[in-house]
Amino acid sequence: MGAYVTRARVHVDRVATAWAIRRFVDPSATFVFVDRTASLKGLAATPFDMRGAALGHRNGLCTFETLLELYELTEPALQRMAAVIRAADLPTEEGGPPEAAGVAAIFDGLRDMPLTDEERLDRGFAVCDGLLAYFS
């Protein structure tokens, strides 16, 4: 069972990445949430979507896309979902899929609700399951 760490107040890319970790990489993964200024030094967990983490935004990809690339998760439904996650995470980029605005709104709402990050993950995982089903 692996432990993963990311920034607190999870939002679309971090939720989708945690979902993919648990669904496709490590079904027993646990997640720890830290302040955005936390140092990676001495962490006993694999960091993602944090400054300096190997699993993060890279070469124009969001963290979710980086994870799909790293683990060679190439099924078409995941790739379509990735385009939505990137556009929702990086709304200033042009030309995202039409679903991205709705997905961003849902995750904005989850971020702004009085929830723990664990609760945000639980609710966000349901959204990700729905997206994968929709694109399948």
Legacy VTK file of the C-alpha trace (Angstrom):
# vtk DataFile Version 3.0
C-alpha trace
ASCII
DATASET POLYDATA
POINTS 136 float
0.000 0.000 0.000
1.487 3.297 -1.085
1.049 6.720 0.403
0.795 9.771 -1.826
0.958 13.420 -0.848
-0.416 16.513 -2.546
-1.464 20.042 -1.749
-4.522 20.597 0.443
-7.833 21.909 -0.913
-7.742 19.501 -3.802
-9.218 20.578 -7.097
-9.855 18.977 -10.469
-6.357 17.829 -11.511
-5.346 16.574 -8.069
-8.667 14.773 -7.591
-8.509 13.157 -11.034
-4.890 12.129 -10.460
-5.722 10.587 -7.071
-8.671 8.794 -8.697
-6.425 7.365 -11.436
-3.801 6.323 -8.890
-6.370 4.419 -6.870
-8.243 3.011 -9.878
-5.354 2.004 -12.155
-2.065 2.123 -10.236
-2.520 1.350 -6.525
-6.021 0.325 -5.339
-4.988 0.651 -1.695
-3.346 4.066 -2.061
-3.745 6.523 0.771
-3.500 10.282 0.436
-2.015 12.966 2.657
-2.661 16.667 2.172
-0.147 19.373 3.007
0.167 23.128 2.744
1.210 24.370 -0.694
4.519 25.611 0.728
5.481 22.209 2.207
8.903 20.912 1.291
9.292 17.591 -0.494
12.324 16.795 1.678
11.718 14.012 4.140
8.236 13.149 2.915
7.357 9.511 3.491
4.885 9.547 0.604
5.049 9.953 -3.170
4.290 13.596 -4.029
2.093 14.645 -6.924
0.978 17.995 -8.306
3.366 19.828 -5.988
6.305 22.089 -6.802
9.298 19.862 -7.499
7.347 16.584 -7.721
8.207 14.273 -10.607
4.506 13.538 -11.023
3.169 16.943 -11.946
2.609 19.324 -14.831
5.175 18.544 -17.521
5.655 19.474 -21.167
2.259 21.155 -21.385
0.468 18.259 -19.699
-1.494 18.473 -16.471
-0.661 15.984 -13.701
-3.494 13.635 -14.693
-2.111 13.442 -18.235
1.424 12.937 -16.916
0.190 9.984 -14.850
-1.589 8.451 -17.864
1.601 8.808 -19.893
3.841 7.433 -17.131
1.718 4.305 -16.633
0.885 3.931 -20.347
-2.867 4.212 -19.744
-3.936 4.760 -23.326
-7.571 3.676 -23.511
-9.547 6.190 -25.608
-12.065 7.021 -22.863
-9.227 8.011 -20.499
-7.619 10.143 -23.207
-10.899 11.985 -23.845
-11.329 12.437 -20.105
-7.775 13.802 -19.901
-8.596 16.534 -22.403
-11.519 17.611 -20.197
-9.439 17.519 -17.006
-6.656 19.601 -18.609
-9.122 22.197 -19.926
-10.907 22.374 -16.554
-7.585 22.682 -14.717
-6.098 25.213 -17.135
-9.102 27.265 -18.264
-6.958 29.941 -19.918
-5.988 27.489 -22.680
-8.151 27.713 -25.780
-10.064 24.942 -27.490
-10.970 22.549 -24.673
-13.856 20.086 -24.951
-17.331 21.497 -24.217
-17.646 19.331 -21.090
-14.731 21.134 -19.437
-16.723 24.153 -18.243
-19.240 21.966 -16.423
-16.520 19.802 -14.902
-14.661 22.910 -13.723
-17.859 24.263 -12.137
-18.474 20.994 -10.277
-14.928 20.875 -8.934
-15.022 24.584 -8.036
-18.118 23.822 -5.977
-16.480 20.844 -4.264
-13.398 22.940 -3.455
-15.521 25.702 -1.954
-17.798 23.472 0.142
-16.966 22.993 3.833
-15.504 19.519 3.245
-12.318 17.764 4.242
-9.954 16.842 1.443
-10.909 13.191 1.971
-14.557 14.121 1.388
-13.578 16.114 -1.703
-11.800 13.038 -3.032
-14.798 10.792 -2.351
-17.177 13.111 -4.169
-14.681 13.879 -6.913
-14.014 10.177 -7.490
-17.735 9.752 -8.233
-17.472 12.560 -10.813
-14.444 10.870 -12.380
-16.255 7.516 -12.486
-19.115 9.273 -14.263
-16.774 10.929 -16.760
-15.097 7.645 -17.569
-18.487 5.959 -18.065
-19.648 8.849 -20.268
-16.587 8.657 -22.519
-16.671 4.862 -22.635
LINES 1 137
136 0 1 2 3 4 5 6 7 8 9 10 11 12 13 14 15 16 17 18 19 20 21 22 23 24 25 26 27 28 29 30 31 32 33 34 35 36 37 38 39 40 41 42 43 44 45 46 47 48 49 50 51 52 53 54 55 56 57 58 59 60 61 62 63 64 65 66 67 68 69 70 71 72 73 74 75 76 77 78 79 80 81 82 83 84 85 86 87 88 89 90 91 92 93 94 95 96 97 98 99 100 101 102 103 104 105 106 107 108 109 110 111 112 113 114 115 116 117 118 119 120 121 122 123 124 125 126 127 128 129 130 131 132 133 134 135
